[in-house]
Amino acid sequence: MYLSQETITLLKNFSTINQSILIKEGNKLRTMSAMKNILAETQIEEAFDRDVAIYDLNQFLNCLSLIPGAEIHLESNSIVIEDDTNSVDYRYSDPSVITTPPEKELKLPSEDVCVVLTEEHLETVKKASAVLQIPDVSFVGDGQTIHLAVRDKKNSGSNSYSIEVGETESVFQFNLKVENLKLLSGDYDVIISQKNLARFQSHSRPLVYYIALEPDSTYEWRYYWLQKICDKS
């Protein structure tokens, strides 16, 4: 079996979420952070014919780079990476030491806010966070527009950055850490549940991330909707 560059790119991204991975038999990759606040899953073109537990994913990827274009064989105790003259015998890890996603498919408990984030939006927000040295980013809805804002949640007088990304009839502030936006570059459909969970679906790949939001997030759609009715009466 040969691993495509696309699969290697996905594995590199997954290594930023969790240094370890348990690749299950088949053509799906799934990983979850040690804090269990990020889950990512995708489909790949290759099919694994057995479960493969890798404790240090970056080390495994570096082994692949030692023999560019090598074929890999899934043996009983190890992955053999080889070409005509070189080989690496990379031993499997104990699956019990790897944080893995639950077997049951994760679904959003509700779909309350929908927005499209472009690659430019995401890169700009990360840059703003680094420049302003603020680790927090928020989806903020004021009943008309949705802004993606980098600001200190605990200090209203702090420096801030904001960009308009959509429209809404709801009032909310969904907070997350910029460091949890471990997404491959690209555009994403984002659906947010008021139960503090967001799904980021890639436009260009069969790739999805679930990211837990901060517990101080707020959602006030019902209140705002009722208030509008009262204002009109």
Backbone torsions as a table, in degrees:
resi	resn	phi	psi	omega
1	MET	NA	140.9	175.6
2	TYR	-113.8	140.2	176.0
3	LEU	-94.5	126.2	179.3
4	SER	-70.4	162.1	177.0
5	GLN	-63.5	-32.9	177.8
6	GLU	-64.0	-43.3	178.8
7	THR	-65.3	-39.7	177.7
8	ILE	-64.1	-39.5	177.2
9	THR	-61.2	-43.1	178.7
10	LEU	-64.9	-42.1	178.8
11	LEU	-64.0	-39.5	176.9
12	LYS	-61.1	-42.1	177.9
13	ASN	-65.1	-42.5	-179.9
14	PHE	-64.1	-29.2	179.5
15	SER	-67.4	-20.4	176.0
16	THR	-78.1	-17.1	178.4
17	ILE	-91.1	-42.6	178.4
18	ASN	-149.7	130.7	-178.6
19	GLN	-67.1	-16.8	-178.4
20	SER	-115.5	160.3	176.7
21	ILE	-153.2	143.1	170.4
22	LEU	-111.3	107.7	178.7
23	ILE	-88.6	116.5	-178.4
24	LYS	-82.4	156.5	177.3
25	GLU	-54.7	133.2	-178.2
26	GLY	122.2	-157.3	-174.6
27	ASN	-120.9	29.5	177.4
28	LYS	-116.1	140.8	172.3
29	LEU	-113.4	133.3	177.3
30	ARG	-139.5	142.9	176.5
31	THR	-146.8	159.5	177.8
32	MET	-143.3	140.1	-179.1
33	SER	-66.9	158.3	179.8
34	ALA	-60.8	-31.4	178.2
35	MET	-80.7	-5.3	179.1
36	LYS	61.6	29.4	178.8
37	ASN	-109.2	-1.3	175.5
38	ILE	-135.9	131.0	174.2
39	LEU	-130.5	133.9	178.9
40	ALA	-129.7	145.1	178.6
41	GLU	-149.5	148.5	-178.6
42	THR	-155.9	169.0	171.8
43	GLN	-111.8	145.2	179.3
44	ILE	-123.1	165.6	-177.8
45	GLU	-78.1	-23.3	178.6
46	GLU	-85.3	155.0	176.4
47	ALA	-120.5	122.1	176.8
48	PHE	-83.6	133.6	-177.2
49	ASP	-94.0	7.5	175.4
50	ARG	-160.2	163.9	174.8
51	ASP	-71.4	139.9	-177.9
52	VAL	-130.0	118.0	179.6
53	ALA	-103.7	120.1	-179.4
54	ILE	-121.0	118.6	-177.3
55	TYR	-78.3	-43.4	-178.9
56	ASP	-116.0	92.5	-174.2
57	LEU	-65.7	-38.5	178.6
58	ASN	-63.3	-39.4	178.1
59	GLN	-63.8	-41.9	177.7
60	PHE	-61.6	-43.1	179.3
61	LEU	-65.1	-35.0	175.8
62	ASN	-66.9	-34.9	175.3
63	CYS	-63.6	-40.0	176.4
64	LEU	-60.0	-38.5	-178.2
65	SER	-70.1	-18.5	176.7
66	LEU	-65.8	-30.1	-178.1
67	ILE	-129.4	80.7	-177.1
68	PRO	-57.4	135.1	178.6
69	GLY	74.3	14.6	-177.5
70	ALA	-69.6	156.2	172.5
71	GLU	-91.2	145.7	176.5
72	ILE	-117.0	143.3	179.1
73	HIS	-124.0	130.5	179.8
74	LEU	-92.5	96.3	-179.5
75	GLU	-87.4	-177.4	-174.2
76	SER	-69.4	-31.8	-176.5
77	ASN	-121.5	-5.9	-174.5
78	SER	-160.3	166.1	170.3
79	ILE	-97.3	125.1	176.8
80	VAL	-100.6	121.6	179.1
81	ILE	-108.1	120.0	-173.9
82	GLU	-154.8	156.5	166.5
83	ASP	-128.2	-156.5	-175.7
84	ASP	-66.3	-28.8	-173.0
85	THR	-125.0	-13.4	-175.7
86	ASN	-125.3	153.6	176.2
87	SER	-154.6	148.4	173.4
88	VAL	-127.8	132.4	175.9
89	ASP	-105.4	105.2	-174.2
90	TYR	-107.2	114.7	-171.9
91	ARG	-75.3	144.3	175.5
92	TYR	-69.3	152.7	173.6
93	SER	-91.0	168.5	171.1
94	ASP	-77.2	118.6	-177.7
95	PRO	-57.9	-24.6	-175.4
96	SER	-68.7	-17.5	-178.1
97	VAL	-94.3	4.2	-177.0
98	ILE	-106.9	129.2	173.5
99	THR	-72.7	120.1	-176.0
100	THR	-123.3	154.0	177.2
101	PRO	-66.3	156.1	175.2
102	PRO	-64.9	150.9	179.9
103	GLU	-62.7	-37.2	-178.8
104	LYS	-68.5	135.2	179.9
105	GLU	-62.9	133.2	179.8
106	LEU	-80.0	134.4	176.8
107	LYS	-132.5	149.5	176.6
108	LEU	-67.8	135.6	177.4
109	PRO	-67.6	-22.7	176.1
110	SER	-161.1	162.5	177.6
111	GLU	-123.4	96.9	-169.7
112	ASP	-106.3	-29.0	-179.9
113	VAL	-136.7	133.3	178.7
114	CYS	-126.2	137.1	-179.5
115	VAL	-156.0	152.1	174.7
116	VAL	-103.6	126.1	174.5
117	LEU	-109.2	126.5	178.3
118	THR	-86.6	166.1	176.0
119	GLU	-57.3	-38.4	179.5
120	GLU	-64.0	-42.7	176.9
121	HIS	-55.1	-50.5	-174.6
122	LEU	-65.9	-43.1	-179.5
123	GLU	-67.0	-38.4	-179.9
124	THR	-66.3	-40.9	179.0
125	VAL	-63.9	-41.5	178.4
126	LYS	-64.5	-40.2	179.0
127	LYS	-65.7	-43.0	179.4
128	ALA	-62.3	-40.2	178.5
129	SER	-61.2	-41.8	179.7
130	ALA	-68.7	-42.1	-178.4
131	VAL	-66.3	-44.2	-177.2
132	LEU	-84.8	-9.7	-177.7
133	GLN	56.3	47.2	178.0
134	ILE	-122.2	124.3	-173.9
135	PRO	-85.9	-5.5	-172.4
136	ASP	-103.9	141.6	172.2
137	VAL	-132.8	145.0	-176.1
138	SER	-133.9	141.4	164.3
139	PHE	-88.2	117.1	-175.2
140	VAL	-118.8	122.8	176.2
141	GLY	-113.6	132.4	-177.8
142	ASP	-112.7	15.8	-177.6
143	GLY	95.6	-9.6	179.0
144	GLN	-132.3	-52.3	-177.2
145	THR	-123.5	159.0	173.9
146	ILE	-110.9	128.4	175.8
147	HIS	-116.3	145.4	169.7
148	LEU	-101.2	116.1	-169.5
149	ALA	-123.0	134.0	171.1
150	VAL	-104.0	117.1	-177.4
151	ARG	-164.5	160.7	177.1
152	ASP	-81.6	111.5	-176.0
153	LYS	-62.2	-27.1	-174.6
154	LYS	-94.0	-0.9	-177.0
155	ASN	-138.8	99.3	-177.2
156	SER	-66.1	-17.2	-179.3
157	GLY	-95.5	9.4	-177.0
158	SER	-77.7	164.4	170.7
159	ASN	-62.2	153.2	-177.4
160	SER	-155.0	163.5	175.3
161	TYR	-137.2	140.9	-178.4
162	SER	-145.7	142.3	176.6
163	ILE	-137.4	135.2	178.9
164	GLU	-75.8	131.0	-176.2
165	VAL	-128.3	-5.0	-179.4
166	GLY	179.2	-171.5	179.7
167	GLU	-122.7	154.6	-179.5
168	THR	-159.0	156.5	170.9
169	GLU	-104.5	3.5	-175.4
170	SER	-104.6	163.5	174.9
171	VAL	-116.2	121.9	-176.2
172	PHE	-160.0	163.6	169.5
173	GLN	-143.9	104.6	179.1
174	PHE	-102.6	117.2	-173.0
175	ASN	-105.0	143.2	172.1
176	LEU	-150.9	166.8	178.0
177	LYS	-87.1	135.4	178.5
178	VAL	-58.4	-34.5	-178.2
179	GLU	-63.8	-16.6	178.8
180	ASN	-87.8	-3.9	178.0
181	LEU	-84.8	64.0	-176.8
182	LYS	-89.2	59.3	-174.0
183	LEU	-101.0	143.4	168.3
184	LEU	-64.2	149.6	180.0
185	SER	-58.4	141.6	179.1
186	GLY	147.8	-178.6	177.9
187	ASP	-95.3	149.1	-175.5
188	TYR	-138.2	139.8	163.9
189	ASP	-84.2	124.9	-178.1
190	VAL	-114.1	125.3	174.8
191	ILE	-120.6	128.7	-174.6
192	ILE	-117.2	134.4	174.1
193	SER	-98.6	141.3	176.3
194	GLN	-64.8	-8.7	175.4
195	LYS	-84.1	16.8	173.1
196	ASN	69.1	45.7	174.1
197	LEU	-140.3	135.4	-179.5
198	ALA	-122.4	143.7	176.0
199	ARG	-115.3	128.7	178.0
200	PHE	-112.1	110.1	-178.4
201	GLN	-105.1	120.6	-178.5
202	SER	-67.1	143.3	175.1
203	HIS	-77.6	-28.2	-169.8
204	SER	-107.7	-10.0	-177.5
205	ARG	-137.4	157.3	171.0
206	PRO	-78.5	66.8	-169.5
207	LEU	-132.7	131.5	-179.9
208	VAL	-139.1	142.6	174.6
209	TYR	-120.7	138.7	169.7
210	TYR	-111.2	125.0	-176.5
211	ILE	-125.6	126.6	178.2
212	ALA	-74.2	137.8	177.6
213	LEU	-91.3	164.4	-178.7
214	GLU	-71.0	146.8	-176.3
215	PRO	-65.8	-15.4	178.8
216	ASP	-87.9	9.9	175.4
217	SER	-65.9	152.6	-178.5
218	THR	-134.9	151.5	177.8
219	TYR	-144.9	124.9	-171.2
220	GLU	-130.7	36.4	-175.4
221	TRP	-59.4	-48.2	-175.4
222	ARG	-61.7	-43.6	-179.9
223	TYR	-62.0	-46.1	-176.9
224	TYR	-64.8	-41.0	-179.9
225	TRP	-62.9	-43.6	178.9
226	LEU	-66.9	-37.6	179.9
227	GLN	-64.0	-38.1	178.5
228	LYS	-63.0	-40.9	179.4
229	ILE	-63.1	-44.8	179.9
230	CYS	-63.0	-37.6	-179.2
231	ASP	-65.7	-31.3	-177.2
232	LYS	-83.4	-18.8	-175.1
233	SER	-84.2	NA	NA
